[in-house]
Amino acid sequence: MKRREVLEVSLFLAASGAAPLVSAHHGWSSFDQDRPIYLEGRVAKVLWQNPHAELEIDLPATLKLPSDLAQRAVPAQTAPVDGKALLAKAVLPNRKDKRWEIELAPLTRLQAWNLAEIKPGATVSIVGFTFNGEKGDPILRAEYLFIDGKSYGFRSSPA
């Protein structure tokens, strides 16, 4: 069951008095922050909402790491993030899912980065983190997003 479905069931049960409200939102602890993953693809679906915006992207059959990934410019953030090291360490996922859910940042942070709502059909590339051991649904929590020649960091606000 996807996390959104868990939240909907939890809300229904709480509203009916059948169970206490449980939060389905997760923090960073379930993501493998030692293994940055690189994905790129075409946006199939967009949910521009809180607690964070989400994209669903379709990966190409021939996904590969770009040769210039480690040299890409990464924006300064208020949180200490070694973006160059993350890009240099990025790998492709082991799993072969063709569609991935991408978790971006909360809308207020996206606004701080001046990131306009991404539209279906756009091509994006992302470096981020998936669940430990790549278990569960194909979800990537975005650390960096590259779109239309620009890069955005989502750990914190722009520095």
Backbone as a ProteinNet text record, in pm:
[ID]
protein_1_A
[PRIMARY]
MKRREVLEVSLFLAASGAAPLVSAHHGWSSFDQDRPIYLEGRVAKVLWQNPHAELEIDLPATLKLPSDLAQRAVPAQTAPVDGKALLAKAVLPNRKDKRWEIELAPLTRLQAWNLAEIKPGATVSIVGFTFNGEKGDPILRAEYLFIDGKSYGFRSSPA
[TERTIARY]
85.2	0	89.5	65.5	144.8	115.8	212.6	203.9	81.7	40.6	-76.8	-202.8	-209.7	-324.6	-328.7	-212.5	-206.1	-260	-221.9	-268.9	-420.1	-473	-617.5	-693.4	-644.8	-709.3	-700.4	-583.8	-566.3	-661.6	-676.1	-766.8	-911.4	-949.5	-1084.8	-1111.9	-1018.7	-1036.8	-1042.6	-958.4	-959.6	-1091	-1140.3	-1265.4	-1383.9	-1376.4	-1486.2	-1474.2	-1364.5	-1343.1	-1290.3	-1255.9	-1212.1	-1065.7	-985.7	-843	-785.5	-678.3	-613.3	-548.1	-536.7	-472.9	-324.7	-277	-136.2	-81.3	36.3	97.6	167.3	141.4	205.8	328.2	352.6	468.7	593.9	702	824.3	935.4	1033.4	1149.5	1263	1379.5	1498	1550.2	1516	1579.5	1555.5	1447.6	1421.4	1491.4	1560.1	1628.9	1778.6	1838.9	1982	2060.1	2104.2	2173.9	2320.9	2365.6	2503.4	2512.3	2398.1	2396.5	2305	2356.2	2273	2242.9	2119.5	2070.2	2046	2079.1	2052.5	1937.7	1840	1729.7	1707.1	1656.9	1610	1495.8	1408.5	1296.4	1195.9	1087.2	978.5	872.4	826.5	725.3	590.9	532.7	403.1	290	320.1	216.6	278.4	201.3	247.7	142.8	188	104.1	175.5	130.8	194.5	121.4	157.7	85.8	179.9	135.8	209.7	159.5	237.1	356.8	478	475.8	579.4	524	574.9	532.4	586.9	515.7	556.7	546.4	636.3	634.4	633.3	576.1	598	668.6	781.4	856.9	872	873	898.5	1043.3	1118.5	1259.8	1276.3	1381	1408.3	1462.7	1449.4	1498.4	1650.7	1716.6	1863.3	1918.6	1863.4	1910.1	2058.1	2136	2277.3	2320.9	2428.7	2482.9	2543.8	2512.9	2577.3	2725.5	2808.8	2953	2989.3	2905.3	2936.2	2864.3	2803.1	2722.9	2804.6	2924	3005.7	3048.5	3043.7	3084.2	2967	2847.5	2732	2735.5	2689.8	2682.2	2568	2593.9	2489.4	2476.5	2355.2	2334.2	2371.5	2410.9	2439.6	2309.1	2312.5	2195.6	2231.2	2128.7	2154.2	2200.7	2161.3	2208.9	2342.2	2431.7	2560.4	2543.8	2553.2	2541.8	2660.1	2733	2843.9	2788.8	2730	2664.1	2756.9	2878	2973.5	3005.1	3022.5	3051.5	2931.9	2809.3	2690.1	2680.9	2704.8	2696.7	2803.8	2923.9	3033.3	3005.9	2929.3	2901.1	2773.3	2696.7	2566.3	2580	2483.3	2477.6	2336.1	2321.4	2187.9	2124.6	1992.3	1928.2	1952.2	1950.2	1960.8	1828.3	1718.7	1586.8	1556.9	1469	1443	1306.5	1245.7	1116	1128	1027.4	1027.6	957.7	879.5	813.8	851.5	894	935.1	856.4	827.7	769.8	885.6	883.7	988.3	926.5	982.3	938.2	1027.9	966.6	1040.2	1035.3	1039	1036.9	897.2	872.4	746.1	732.9	609.2	584.5	654.1	661.5	729.1	876	940.1	1080.1	1093.6	1002.1	1005.7	988.6	902.3	884.7	1012.1	1080.4	1205.9	1310.6	1305.3	1396.8	1345.8	1229.4	1167	1144.9	1104.5	1075.3	926.9	897	757.8	706.4	575.6	517.6	563.6	612.1	660.4	539.2	541.3	428.2	455.4	351.3	369.1	431.5	520.1	590.6	729.8	756.5	889.3	990.6	1113.7	1222.6	1302	1324.7	1396.2	1503.3	1604.3	1697.9	1711.4	1733.4	1729.4	1840.5	1899.7	1986.4	1919.8	1902.3	1835.7	1856.8	1767.2	1783.3	1656.6	1674.5	1562	1570.2	1474.2	1469.3	1591.1	1628.6	1740.7	1720.4	1822.8	1814.6	1725.6	1682.5	1589.5	1462.7	1420.9	1300	1177.2	1063.3	937.8	911.9	828.2	791.2	909.2	909	1015.2	995	1047.1	1033.4	1172	1193.6	1320.4	1293.5	1360.4	1350.9	1458.8	1416	1508.5	1597.6	1724.6	1821.6	1851.8	1870.8	1894.1	1804.8	1749.5	1667.5	1733	1741.3	1794.6	1685.1	1648.6	1542.5	1566.2	1549.2	1561.6	1693.8	1802.2	1934.2	1959.4	1869	1885.6	1893.8	1955.5	1962.4	1903.6	1840.6	1774.6	1815.5	1841	1873.4	1757	1722	1601.6	1624.3	1750.4	1773.4	1729.2	1746.7	1712	1682	1675.1	1649.3	1777.8	1764.3	1884.8	1967.7	2098.7	2189.5	2207.3
-116.7	0	122.6	211.8	334.5	422.4	507.4	593.3	683.3	732	818.2	739.9	612	529.7	504	482.8	463.7	586.4	704.7	828.5	841.2	810.2	821	724.6	601.7	504.3	551	601.9	650.9	765.9	858	970.6	923.1	827.9	774.3	707.8	623.6	554.6	652.2	755.1	854.4	931.1	966.8	1042.1	958.1	827.1	740.4	698.4	737.7	702.3	561.9	494.8	355.8	340.9	444.4	432.6	571.5	582	712.5	753.9	883.4	936.2	903.4	844.4	810.1	885.6	939.2	1011.2	914.8	928.5	843.2	911.6	1033.9	1104	1052.3	1046.2	988.8	1092.2	1072.1	1160.8	1102.9	1154.5	1112.7	977.1	928.3	808.9	683.1	676.2	555.8	559.4	669	682.3	657.7	593.6	563.1	685.2	767.2	891	868.8	744.3	713.9	670.2	659.2	610.3	697.2	812	897	827.6	841	778.1	886.3	855.1	945.6	888.8	973.8	938.6	1053	1019.7	1123.1	1064	1153	1104.6	1214.1	1171.7	1261.3	1258.1	1375.5	1387.5	1338.3	1241.3	1186.3	1245.6	1280.2	1328.6	1425.8	1526.5	1628.1	1646.7	1647.3	1685	1801.1	1921.4	2042.7	2081.6	2017.9	2034.4	2004.9	2039	2003.3	1869.1	1788.7	1832.5	1852.2	1799.2	1826.9	1796.8	1868.5	1843.2	1707.2	1644.2	1512.8	1508.6	1435.2	1407.6	1256.7	1212	1075.4	1088.5	1018.6	1027.6	889	888.3	766.9	770.7	666.8	659.3	605.1	647.5	588.2	446.8	365.3	227.6	223.4	327.1	330	431.3	433.7	527.3	503.4	612	601.9	730.2	720.5	838.6	931.8	1060.2	1153.8	1169	1179.1	1189.5	1317.9	1421	1548.8	1568.7	1463.1	1479.7	1540.2	1491.8	1540.8	1686	1735.8	1873.9	1971.7	1922.7	2012.8	2112.4	2231.3	2335	2302	2316	2298	2428.2	2467.2	2595	2587.6	2702.5	2711.7	2706.5	2637.1	2624.6	2671	2699.2	2739.5	2621.8	2499.4	2380.2	2336.8	2284.1	2238.6	2107.3	2115	1998	2000.7	1891.1	1881.7	1827.6	1918.1	1880	1814.4	1865.3	1807.5	1662.6	1636	1498.8	1406.9	1457.3	1376.8	1342.7	1441.8	1416.2	1317.3	1329.7	1239.6	1096.3	1081.6	950.6	886.8	961.6	913.9	790.8	701.5	577.9	561.1	470.2	433.7	336.9	332.9	236.4	94.2	0.7	-141.2	-192.9	-141.2	-186.4	-134.7	-202.8	-173.8	-111.7	-48.3	16.7	124.4	135.8	236.9	365.2	360.4	481	497.2	619.3	651.7	770.8	768.8	884.8	966.4	1095.5	1185.7	1280	1280.2	1373.5	1496.2	1609.2	1734.8	1793.9	1923.3	1992	2049.5	2103.9	2174.6	2293.5	2333.3	2441.3	2571.7	2600.9	2725.5	2723.8	2608.1	2598.4	2607.4	2545.6	2555.5	2700.5	2774.8	2917.3	2994.9	2960.6	3027.8	3006.2	2891.4	2862	2919.3	2983.4	3036	2926.3	2810.3	2699.7	2702.5	2725.8	2725.8	2581.9	2566.6	2432.8	2360.1	2241.6	2158	2096.4	2093.6	2043.3	1902.6	1820.4	1690.5	1708.3	1616.9	1623.6	1682.7	1755.9	1814	1701.7	1727.2	1634.1	1684.9	1597.3	1634.6	1530.3	1572	1476.5	1511.4	1408.4	1422.7	1339.9	1393.9	1315.6	1318.8	1202.7	1195.1	1060.4	1027.8	906.9	824.8	694.2	602.1	525.3	439.7	366	276.4	253.4	164.2	30.7	-14.2	-140.8	-135.8	-16.6	2.5	-80.2	-96.1	-172.6	-84	-146.5	-73	-15.7	85	149.2	224.9	244.3	321.9	471.8	517.3	656.7	714.5	834	903.2	1037.3	1062.6	1192.8	1281.1	1384.2	1466.6	1552.7	1547.6	1637.6	1750.9	1714.8	1813	1780.6	1884.8	1873.3	1957.6	1901.4	1972	1977.1	2100.3	2118.2	2248	2243	2361.7	2435.7	2360.7	2423	2483	2463.5	2517.9	2403.8	2433.4	2333.4	2391.9	2304.2	2342.8	2244.2	2296.7	2212.9	2213.2	2096.8	2089	2056	2049.6	2024.6	2143.2	2263.4	2384.4	2496.5	2616.3	2735.3	2780.2	2862.7	2915.2	2997.2	2989.4	3066.7	3205.7
0	0	0	-93.7	-99.2	20.3	51.4	168.7	162.8	46.1	33.7	71.9	28.2	62.9	212.9	274.5	419.4	491	444.7	505.3	490.3	371.8	350.3	440.8	454.8	542.2	686.4	727.2	864.7	893.7	798.6	817.7	827.6	742.1	746.5	881.4	925.5	1052.6	1169.1	1165	1272.3	1273.4	1154.9	1145.7	1194.3	1172.3	1214.1	1360.4	1424.3	1564.1	1583.1	1473.8	1482.1	1522.6	1501	1533.7	1552.2	1628.3	1642.2	1510.7	1490.4	1369.8	1372.1	1263.8	1250.8	1130.9	1145.3	1035	940.5	810.7	711.7	652.2	689.8	636.9	704.5	631	684.9	682.4	765.6	769.4	687.1	710.5	635.1	677.4	796.8	851.4	767.5	692.4	612.9	476.9	446.7	318.7	335.2	238	240	191.8	285.4	251.7	218	222.7	183.2	38	-27.9	-166.2	-251.5	-298.1	-383.7	-516.8	-559.1	-681.5	-786.9	-911.1	-1023.4	-1105.8	-1134.3	-1223.2	-1321.1	-1437.4	-1530	-1609.4	-1653.5	-1731.2	-1759	-1817.9	-1854.3	-1745.4	-1707.9	-1602.6	-1656.6	-1585.9	-1624.3	-1541.6	-1414.5	-1323.9	-1224.7	-1186.5	-1091.9	-982.7	-857.1	-743	-675.1	-701.3	-648.2	-521.2	-409.8	-283.8	-168.4	-46.9	73.2	123.7	197.8	268.3	178.5	55.9	-41.4	-179.2	-277.6	-414.6	-458.3	-550.2	-598.7	-750.3	-809.1	-951.5	-969.4	-1077.8	-1123.4	-1256.7	-1268.7	-1393.6	-1455.2	-1587.7	-1663.5	-1709	-1672.9	-1707.9	-1849.1	-1917.8	-2048.6	-2031.7	-2134.6	-2128.4	-2114.5	-2159.1	-2158.6	-2059.4	-1939.1	-1838.3	-1808.6	-1809.8	-1773.5	-1704.6	-1629.6	-1562.8	-1665.9	-1660.1	-1752.2	-1716.4	-1816.2	-1791.5	-1717.3	-1726.8	-1662.8	-1529.4	-1475.7	-1354.5	-1240	-1216.3	-1104.2	-1122.9	-1246.2	-1273.5	-1277.1	-1263.9	-1269.3	-1153.8	-1183	-1079.1	-984.7	-856.3	-756.6	-678.3	-647	-579.2	-431.4	-377.8	-234.6	-156.9	-43.3	42.6	183.2	261.8	399.4	484.2	448.9	518.8	458.4	540.3	487.2	410.2	278.8	192.6	96.8	88.9	-5.8	-137.4	-214.3	-338.5	-438.3	-451.8	-546.8	-510.5	-381.4	-338.6	-365.7	-342.7	-370.5	-519.2	-603.8	-747.4	-791.4	-735.2	-771.6	-726.7	-621.1	-562.6	-620.4	-698.3	-746.6	-835.7	-820.4	-898.8	-952.7	-1045.3	-1093.3	-993.8	-988.6	-898.6	-947.4	-853.8	-890.1	-943.8	-888.9	-931.4	-1072.7	-1140.7	-1282.8	-1309	-1208.3	-1227.9	-1334.4	-1418.3	-1524.7	-1482.6	-1375	-1323.9	-1177.5	-1143.4	-1006.8	-956.7	-827.3	-760.7	-703.2	-730	-682.9	-579.9	-460	-355.9	-362.8	-384.7	-385.6	-244.8	-234	-104.5	-80	40.3	64	-31.9	-58.2	-154.5	-116.1	13.7	54	14.8	24.4	-15.6	-167.7	-240.6	-386.7	-430.3	-359.6	-389	-359	-249.5	-216.1	-325.7	-390.5	-501.2	-634.5	-632.8	-755.6	-859.7	-811.8	-901.4	-934.4	-1061.4	-1106.7	-1111.3	-1103.4	-1108.2	-1233.9	-1214.1	-1324.3	-1392.4	-1521.6	-1599	-1653	-1667.5	-1732.1	-1870.9	-1904.9	-2032.3	-2020.2	-1911.2	-1891.2	-1867.6	-1906.2	-1880.3	-1761.4	-1664.8	-1543.2	-1513.9	-1439.1	-1380.6	-1233.6	-1154.6	-1009.8	-948.1	-843.5	-755.7	-619	-561.3	-432.3	-368.1	-277.7	-197.4	-199.9	-207.8	-201.1	-69.6	-45.5	79.9	96.6	221.5	252.8	182.9	112.6	40.8	-81.5	-121.1	-234.3	-216.3	-90.2	-60.2	-74	-92.4	-99	-237.1	-238.6	-364.2	-423.7	-555.2	-619.5	-595.7	-482.5	-440.9	-422.9	-475	-459.1	-393.2	-283.4	-216.9	-278	-348.4	-426.4	-338.4	-366.2	-305.3	-403.6	-530.7	-637.3	-756	-814.4	-934.3	-1042.3	-1161.9	-1277.6	-1383.3	-1422.6	-1522.1	-1596.9	-1726.7	-1812.1	-1790.2	-1772	-1756.2	-1618.6	-1524.9	-1389.4	-1289.4	-1175.3	-1069	-941.1	-864.5	-740.4	-631.9	-511.6	-396.6	-300.9	-248.5	-167	-20.9	24.6	167.6	250.2	192.5	266.7	168.1	218.1	134.5	65.7	-37.8	-103	-5.6	-19.9	67.3	11.5
[MASK]
+++++++++++++++++++++++++++++++++++++++++++++++++++++++++++++++++++++++++++++++++++++++++++++++++++++++++++++++++++++++++++++++++++++++++++++++++++++++++++++++

